[in-house]
Amino acid sequence: MGDKHEGYCVKCKAKREMVDTAVVEMKNGRKAVKGSCSVCKTGMYKILGKG
């Protein structure tokens, strides 16, 4: 996607920048960003605001 998104990595237990991000739509219609941790490559998921 190109935008820089930050999320909480449960493996690193810290906020990290996400890589290989993609905006997805959840079943309830809200948008979220799906990606991987830049350090340990664990999958990350961040729910975006309504705006």
C-alpha positions in Angstrom: 0.0 0.0 0.0 2.9 2.4 0.7 1.5 4.2 3.8 3.3 3.7 7.0 1.1 2.1 9.6 2.1 1.4 13.2 0.5 -1.3 15.4 1.2 -3.3 18.5 3.2 -6.5 18.0 2.2 -9.1 20.6 5.4 -11.1 20.1 7.7 -8.1 20.5 5.4 -6.5 23.1 6.0 -3.1 21.6 4.6 -0.7 19.0 6.2 -1.5 15.6 5.9 -0.3 12.0 3.9 -2.7 9.8 5.3 -3.9 6.5 3.5 -5.6 3.5 0.3 -3.7 4.5 -3.1 -4.0 2.9 -6.4 -2.4 3.8 -9.1 -5.0 4.2 -12.8 -4.7 5.1 -14.1 -6.8 8.0 -17.5 -8.6 8.0 -19.1 -5.7 9.9 -18.1 -3.2 7.2 -15.2 -1.5 9.1 -11.8 -1.2 7.6 -8.6 -2.6 9.0 -4.9 -2.8 8.1 -3.3 -6.2 7.8 0.4 -6.5 7.8 3.6 -7.9 9.4 5.9 -6.7 12.1 9.0 -5.1 10.6 11.2 -6.8 13.2 9.9 -10.4 13.8 7.5 -10.7 10.8 4.6 -11.8 13.0 1.2 -11.0 11.5 -0.4 -7.8 12.8 -3.9 -6.3 12.4 -5.1 -2.8 13.2 -8.7 -1.7 13.1 -9.1 1.8 11.6 -11.4 4.5 12.8 -14.9 5.2 11.4 -13.7 8.4 9.6 
